[in-house]
Amino acid sequence: MLTIGYSTKKINPEFRDHIEKSCGIHKVEVIPFENPGTHSLSEAYNIILEKASNDIVVLCHDDITFEKKNWGNKILKHFNRNPDYGILGVAGSKYLPDSGQWWEKRKKMYGRVQHTSEGKTWLSAYSPDIGSALEEVLIVDGVFFSVHKGRIKKRFDETVKGFHFYDVDFCFQNYLEGVKVGVHTNIKVNHQSIGQTNEDWDDNRKLFVEKYSSHLPVNIKRTFRKGQKIKVLIGCLNFANHTGSELYVYELTKELLKQGCEVSVCSTIGDPLARMVTQMGGKVYSIQEPPGFKLGDGKWSLNTTDGLVLSIKNQLYKTGEPQFDVLHLNHTPITEHLLKLYPDIDTICSIHSEVIDLEHPVIHPQIKKYIAIRPEIKDYLINRFNIDADMIDVIYNPIDHNRFKLTHSNNKRPVVLFVGTMDYLREETIKDLIETTKVDNKDLWLVGKENGINIEDLIGVDNGHVTYHGPTWKVEEFVKKCDETAGILLGRTTIEGWLCGKAGWIYDVNSSGQINGKELHQVPYDVAKFRADIVATEIIEKYKEIIE
């Protein structure tokens, strides 16, 4: 039924006894190959394959142990259930670069191996536990793998000398012949070593690269199984305000969690949105800015702010190295730093404004897709930064349709609602609203936090039609009661108003807040495209697109 073979300097009866008893098969064939250094592993394994009485052969190092029994039956089941697979292992990679170093891209690695060295034990978890399923890869690690002799097309290449790259070469030459190679995670292997590279390893690597140069690099696309969760790290400047991009991150995170993603948010400031995300099952990493440094003050630099990168790393690595499938980044400074910390993870960037410096796009090969929250931003990215149009998708602000529903107002006079941060960018718009609503015999409600401008001074004493309400989480109470909304560009309030059936004044402003024009926009026929659940579904498809 099963043969287990291994090469060893000196046969150890205890090791043989361990693998015989732990595999769970009564009459297992064990072939130890005593090898004091006279044979390469390629030669040794070919001899074992020739001697093996069974079709399915396990080849492993002699310094491993198994935490659980019955692993042999699991291997038999894997081959029986997956007749197109010829080689299976506990760790491997979907990617082979032209360097031949198969672990070069961590996110392309799969499997799980426990290591013990110098009295310490740790788990190298390259991927989630996929249970009894298999994940197709290009190569598997030679620490422990199994071969179906009837399905492989090539034996080990004996020109590969020594003890390195025999596994990579064997798997890859069979892959090129159409043999499928897979990784499983339901067999727990403990390797009494950390593994290492040396001069011999590098010599064999160079020979491998020379041999397969016309085929490298190679990449197998990832496929998502039903129920498999995408692990997302969302980065944003802060996570405290109830405006703009912060609410974008909050609403998107909430819906991504509902749709089965694992979501972490990394930000310099956490509360109160952080608490809300944590309560929903997400993770929030609130990083600390180094002394004398303020992220977003316009003075940040990759060359001078390694302290911030270290701070981010310290937070994310508190409970071990977190694994992410994709980065979803917002705001220029945090984007720069997370790209530096995670150079191997494909990235999506959401761009929220064409008039704010902190929203300038980062141009980096790691970024595979830009999300523009309105069409004008896409034009801006193309025309100003020469970003290819195919790299930009317009996906609107996600709005909670359960909070914002169709309603009818009952005001004595028409009410215009403005929601937003009261800052220099919106100052001229607010002034115009104060004057025009007075002329039009309408009331004006201002909702939001003062930031650099004094609302009382703007309102004055003779404008009894204007009411300032300050910031609030319960914006829907105002949106439902108003008759029209107003805001700069296509902001959240306009969309929230549309979902409630309210027309919206959209002010076109430049980076100084000067008004270029304004227009009243009625509720669009396709207002459903702004619903958070629909937006999240679209973005998940973008995640899968760049991951696969």
LINWO-V378245 format. One record per pair of residues at least 4 apart in sequence whose C-alpha atoms are under 7 Angstrom apart, sorted by the first residue. I is the first residue (numbers start at 1). J is the second residue. If there is no record, write none. Layout:
{{I,J} {I,J}}
//
This chain:
{{1,28} {1,54} {2,28} {2,29} {2,54} {2,56} {2,57} {3,28} {3,29} {3,30} {3,52} {3,54} {3,56} {3,57} {3,58} {4,29} {4,30} {4,31} {4,57} {4,58} {4,59} {5,30} {5,31} {5,32} {5,48} {5,58} {5,59} {5,60} {6,31} {6,32} {6,33} {6,59} {6,60} {6,61} {6,62} {7,32} {7,33} {7,34} {7,35} {7,44} {7,61} {7,62} {8,33} {8,34} {8,35} {8,62} {9,34} {9,35} {9,36} {10,34} {11,32} {11,34} {12,16} {13,17} {14,18} {15,19} {16,20} {17,21} {18,22} {19,23} {20,28} {22,66} {22,68} {22,69} {22,70} {23,69} {23,70} {23,71} {23,72} {24,69} {24,70} {24,71} {24,72} {24,73} {25,72} {25,73} {31,48} {33,44} {35,39} {39,43} {39,44} {40,44} {40,161} {40,162} {40,163} {41,45} {41,162} {41,163} {41,166} {42,46} {42,156} {42,157} {42,158} {42,160} {42,166} {43,47} {43,158} {44,48} {45,49} {46,50} {46,155} {46,156} {47,51} {48,52} {55,148} {55,149} {55,150} {56,146} {56,147} {56,148} {56,149} {57,146} {57,147} {57,148} {58,145} {58,146} {58,147} {59,144} {59,145} {59,146} {60,142} {60,143} {60,144} {60,145} {61,143} {61,144} {63,191} {63,192} {64,189} {64,190} {64,191} {64,192} {65,189} {65,190} {65,191} {66,188} {66,189} {66,190} {67,188} {67,189} {68,188} {70,74} {71,75} {71,187} {72,76} {73,77} {74,78} {75,79} {76,80} {77,81} {78,82} {79,83} {79,85} {84,180} {85,179} {85,180} {85,181} {85,182} {86,147} {86,148} {86,151} {86,152} {86,179} {86,180} {86,181} {87,146} {87,147} {87,148} {87,180} {87,181} {87,182} {88,145} {88,146} {88,147} {88,181} {88,182} {88,183} {89,140} {89,141} {89,144} {89,145} {89,146} {89,182} {89,183} {89,184} {90,111} {90,112} {90,113} {90,144} {90,145} {90,183} {90,184} {90,185} {91,110} {91,111} {91,112} {91,113} {91,140} {91,141} {91,183} {92,109} {92,110} {92,111} {92,137} {92,139} {92,140} {92,141} {92,183} {93,102} {93,103} {93,108} {93,109} {93,110} {93,137} {93,138} {93,139} {93,140} {94,108} {94,109} {94,137} {94,138} {94,219} {94,220} {95,102} {95,108} {95,138} {95,218} {95,219} {95,220} {96,100} {96,101} {96,102} {96,216} {96,217} {96,218} {96,219} {97,101} {97,102} {97,216} {97,217} {97,218} {98,209} {98,213} {98,216} {98,217} {99,209} {100,205} {100,208} {100,209} {103,109} {105,109} {105,344} {106,344} {107,325} {107,344} {107,345} {109,126} {110,126} {110,127} {110,183} {111,125} {111,126} {111,127} {111,183} {111,184} {111,185} {112,124} {112,125} {112,126} {112,127} {112,185} {113,123} {113,124} {113,125} {113,189} {113,190} {114,122} {114,123} {114,124} {114,189} {114,190} {114,191} {115,121} {115,122} {115,123} {115,190} {115,191} {115,192} {115,193} {115,194} {116,120} {116,121} {116,122} {116,190} {116,191} {116,192} {116,193} {117,121} {117,192} {117,193} {117,194} {129,185} {130,185} {131,185} {131,186} {132,186} {133,184} {134,182} {134,183} {134,184} {135,182} {135,183} {135,184} {136,180} {136,181} {136,182} {136,183} {137,181} {137,182} {137,183} {137,220} {138,171} {138,172} {138,175} {138,181} {139,168} {139,171} {139,172} {139,181} {140,167} {140,168} {140,171} {141,167} {142,167} {148,152} {152,174} {152,179} {153,174} {153,177} {154,173} {154,174} {155,170} {156,166} {156,170} {157,170} {160,166} {160,204} {164,201} {164,204} {165,169} {165,204} {165,205} {166,170} {167,171} {168,172} {169,173} {169,208} {170,174} {171,175} {172,176} {173,177} {174,178} {174,179} {175,179} {175,180} {175,181} {197,201} {198,202} {199,203} {200,204} {201,205} {202,206} {203,207} {204,208} {205,209} {206,210} {207,211} {208,212} {209,213} {212,216} {221,548} {222,547} {222,548} {223,548} {224,228} {229,260} {229,261} {229,262} {230,261} {230,262} {230,325} {231,261} {231,262} {231,263} {231,324} {231,325} {231,326} {232,262} {232,263} {232,264} {232,324} {232,325} {232,326} {232,327} {232,328} {233,263} {233,264} {233,265} {233,324} {233,326} {233,327} {233,328} {234,264} {234,265} {234,266} {234,327} {234,328} {234,329} {235,265} {235,266} {235,267} {235,328} {235,329} {235,330} {235,334} {235,335} {236,266} {236,267} {236,329} {236,330} {236,331} {236,334} {237,267} {237,268} {237,331} {237,334} {238,267} {238,268} {238,269} {238,270} {239,246} {239,267} {239,269} {239,270} {239,271} {239,273} {239,274} {240,269} {240,270} {240,271} {240,272} {240,273} {241,246} {242,246} {242,247} {242,473} {243,247} {243,420} {244,248} {244,492} {245,249} {245,352} {246,250} {247,251} {248,252} {248,397} {248,398} {249,253} {250,254} {250,273} {251,255} {251,398} {251,399} {251,532} {252,256} {252,398} {252,532} {252,536} {253,257} {253,263} {254,258} {254,277} {255,259} {255,532} {255,533} {255,536} {256,260} {256,261} {256,536} {257,261} {257,262} {257,263} {262,282} {263,282} {263,283} {264,282} {264,283} {264,284} {265,283} {265,284} {265,285} {266,284} {266,285} {266,286} {267,285} {267,286} {267,287} {268,286} {268,287} {268,288} {269,286} {270,274} {270,286} {271,275} {272,276} {273,277} {274,278} {274,284} {275,279} {276,280} {277,281} {277,282} {278,282} {278,283} {278,284} {285,315} {285,316} {287,311} {287,312} {287,315} {288,311} {289,293} {289,294} {289,308} {290,307} {290,308} {295,300} {295,333} {296,333} {300,305} {301,305} {302,306} {306,310} {307,311} {308,312} {309,313} {309,337} {309,341} {310,314} {311,315} {312,316} {313,317} {314,318} {316,322} {317,321} {317,322} {325,345} {325,547} {326,345} {326,346} {326,347} {326,543} {327,345} {327,346} {327,347} {327,348} {328,347} {328,348} {328,349} {329,335} {329,348} {329,349} {329,350} {330,335} {330,349} {330,350} {330,351} {331,335} {331,358} {331,359} {332,336} {332,358} {332,359} {332,360} {332,361} {332,362} {333,337} {334,338} {335,339} {336,340} {337,341} {338,342} {339,343} {346,366} {346,367} {346,368} {346,546} {346,547} {347,366} {347,367} {347,368} {347,369} {348,367} {348,368} {348,369} {348,370} {349,369} {349,370} {349,371} {350,370} {350,371} {350,372} {351,359} {351,361} {351,371} {351,372} {351,373} {352,359} {352,372} {352,373} {353,359} {353,377} {354,359} {354,377} {354,380} {355,510} {355,511} {356,511} {368,391} {368,546} {369,391} {369,392} {370,391} {370,392} {370,393} {371,392} {371,393} {371,394} {371,395} {372,377} {372,378} {372,392} {372,393} {372,394} {372,395} {373,394} {373,395} {373,396} {373,397} {374,394} {374,395} {374,396} {375,379} {375,394} {376,380} {377,381} {378,382} {378,392} {378,394} {379,383} {380,384} {381,385} {381,386} {381,387} {382,386} {382,387} {382,388} {382,389} {395,535} {396,530} {396,535} {397,492} {397,530} {398,530} {398,531} {398,532} {398,535} {399,496} {399,530} {399,531} {399,532} {400,404} {400,531} {400,532} {401,405} {401,531} {403,476} {404,476} {404,496} {404,499} {404,500} {405,499} {405,500} {406,499} {406,500} {406,501} {407,480} {407,500} {407,501} {409,480} {409,481} {409,482} {409,483} {413,442} {413,443} {414,442} {414,443} {414,483} {415,442} {415,443} {415,444} {415,482} {415,483} {415,484} {416,443} {416,444} {416,445} {416,482} {416,483} {416,484} {416,485} {416,486} {417,444} {417,445} {417,446} {417,482} {417,484} {417,485} {417,486} {418,445} {418,446} {418,447} {418,485} {418,486} {418,487} {419,446} {419,447} {419,448} {419,487} {419,493} {420,447} {420,448} {421,448} {421,449} {421,450} {421,451} {422,426} {422,427} {422,448} {422,449} {422,450} {422,451} {422,453} {423,427} {423,450} {423,451} {423,452} {423,453} {424,452} {424,453} {424,513} {425,512} {425,513} {426,430} {426,513} {427,431} {427,513} {428,432} {428,513} {428,514} {428,515} {429,433} {429,515} {430,434} {431,435} {431,458} {432,436} {433,437} {434,438} {434,444} {434,466} {435,439} {436,440} {437,441} {437,442} {437,443} {437,444} {438,442} {438,465} {443,465} {443,466} {444,465} {444,466} {444,467} {445,466} {445,467} {445,468} {446,467} {446,468} {446,469} {447,468} {447,469} {447,470} {447,471} {448,470} {448,471} {448,472} {449,470} {449,471} {450,454} {454,458} {455,459} {456,460} {459,463} {459,466} {475,479} {476,480} {477,481} {478,482} {479,497} {480,500} {483,502} {484,502} {484,503} {484,504} {485,493} {485,494} {485,497} {485,502} {485,503} {485,504} {485,505} {486,494} {486,504} {486,505} {486,506} {487,491} {487,493} {487,494} {487,505} {487,506} {487,507} {488,506} {488,507} {488,508} {488,509} {489,506} {489,507} {489,508} {490,494} {490,506} {491,495} {492,496} {493,497} {494,498} {494,504} {495,499} {496,500} {497,501} {497,502} {497,503} {497,504} {498,502} {498,503} {498,523} {498,527} {499,527} {501,523} {502,523} {503,520} {503,521} {503,522} {503,523} {504,520} {504,521} {504,522} {505,518} {505,519} {505,520} {505,521} {506,518} {506,519} {506,520} {507,515} {507,517} {507,518} {507,519} {508,515} {508,516} {508,517} {508,518} {509,513} {509,514} {509,515} {509,516} {510,514} {510,515} {529,534} {529,535} {530,535} {531,535} {532,536} {533,537} {534,538} {535,539} {536,540} {537,541} {538,542} {539,543} {540,544} {541,545} {542,546} {543,547} {544,548}}
//
